[in-house]
Amino acid sequence: MSKFMNVVRSKVKEDKKDEYMKKLKEFFDNMKGTEGLISMKQIQTAPNNMCIIGEWKDEQSIAKARDKMIAGLDTVRPMLEEISPELGVTDPVAGSVILESK
């Protein structure tokens, strides 16, 4: 079984960055100890553009945690700008790790 990764891209409203980071920290703290979760990271790709990156033991682990992750993301959605009408405020992708270097 291979590791599994998920990435959620978003754009934070200019006046909501501090509130977003506070809620995101609470979300990350709530995810600690979730079965199969190896790590979660937040990266900033532009002044208001963010990506949450999750590393998982396997695809089954992320599937079991999906409701918990969605509930956490729901706490920050009001602070996000629409990316596009098709995507809404988040652009999530996920997949199996096919190459890794340490």
C-alpha positions as CSV (number, residue, x, y, z in Angstrom):
1,M,0.0,0.0,0.0
2,S,1.4,3.4,-0.9
3,K,1.2,6.6,1.0
4,F,-1.5,9.1,0.0
5,M,-1.4,12.9,-0.2
6,N,-4.1,15.5,-0.4
7,V,-3.7,19.2,-1.3
8,V,-6.4,21.9,-0.8
9,R,-5.7,25.2,-2.5
10,S,-7.5,28.4,-1.4
11,K,-7.3,32.1,-1.4
12,V,-7.8,34.0,1.9
13,K,-9.7,37.2,2.0
14,E,-7.3,40.1,2.7
15,D,-8.9,41.2,5.9
16,K,-9.4,37.6,7.2
17,K,-5.8,36.3,7.3
18,D,-5.3,36.4,11.1
19,E,-8.7,34.8,11.7
20,Y,-7.9,32.2,9.1
21,M,-4.6,31.2,10.7
22,K,-6.2,31.0,14.1
23,K,-9.0,28.7,12.8
24,L,-6.5,26.7,10.8
25,K,-4.3,26.1,13.9
26,E,-7.5,24.8,15.7
27,F,-8.2,22.5,12.7
28,F,-4.7,21.2,12.7
29,D,-4.8,20.6,16.5
30,N,-8.1,18.7,16.1
31,M,-6.5,16.5,13.4
32,K,-3.6,15.4,15.6
33,G,-3.9,11.7,16.5
34,T,-6.1,11.0,13.5
35,E,-5.5,7.4,12.5
36,G,-3.2,7.2,9.4
37,L,-2.4,10.9,9.3
38,I,1.4,11.3,9.0
39,S,1.6,15.1,8.7
40,M,-0.3,18.3,7.8
41,K,1.3,21.4,6.5
42,Q,0.2,24.8,5.3
43,I,2.2,26.6,2.6
44,Q,1.8,30.1,1.3
45,T,2.2,30.4,-2.5
46,A,1.4,34.1,-2.8
47,P,0.3,36.8,-0.3
48,N,-3.2,35.4,0.0
49,N,-2.9,32.0,-1.6
50,M,-2.6,29.0,0.6
51,C,-2.3,25.2,0.3
52,I,-3.0,22.7,3.0
53,I,-1.0,19.5,2.4
54,G,-1.8,16.2,4.1
55,E,0.3,13.1,4.1
56,W,-1.5,9.8,4.9
57,K,-0.5,6.2,5.5
58,D,-2.8,5.1,2.8
59,E,-6.0,6.0,0.9
60,Q,-8.2,4.2,3.4
61,S,-6.9,6.4,6.2
62,I,-7.9,9.6,4.4
63,A,-11.3,8.1,3.5
64,K,-12.0,7.4,7.1
65,A,-11.0,11.0,8.1
66,R,-12.9,12.7,5.3
67,D,-15.8,13.9,7.4
68,K,-13.5,15.3,10.1
69,M,-11.4,17.1,7.4
70,I,-14.5,18.6,5.8
71,A,-15.8,19.8,9.2
72,G,-12.4,21.5,9.8
73,L,-12.4,23.1,6.3
74,D,-15.9,24.3,6.9
75,T,-14.7,26.5,9.8
76,V,-12.4,28.5,7.4
77,R,-14.6,28.6,4.3
78,P,-16.3,32.0,5.2
79,M,-12.8,33.5,5.2
80,L,-12.0,32.4,1.7
81,E,-12.5,34.1,-1.7
82,E,-14.0,32.2,-4.6
83,I,-11.3,30.7,-6.8
84,S,-13.8,30.3,-9.7
85,P,-17.6,29.6,-10.1
86,E,-16.7,25.9,-11.0
87,L,-14.4,25.3,-8.0
88,G,-15.9,27.6,-5.3
89,V,-13.6,28.5,-2.5
90,T,-11.3,25.4,-2.5
91,D,-9.5,23.4,-5.1
92,P,-8.9,19.9,-3.5
93,V,-6.8,17.2,-5.2
94,A,-5.5,13.9,-3.8
95,G,-3.5,10.9,-5.0
96,S,-1.1,8.1,-4.3
97,V,2.6,8.9,-3.7
98,I,4.5,7.4,-6.7
99,L,8.0,8.8,-6.0
100,E,9.5,10.0,-2.7
101,S,13.0,11.1,-1.7
102,K,14.2,11.7,1.9
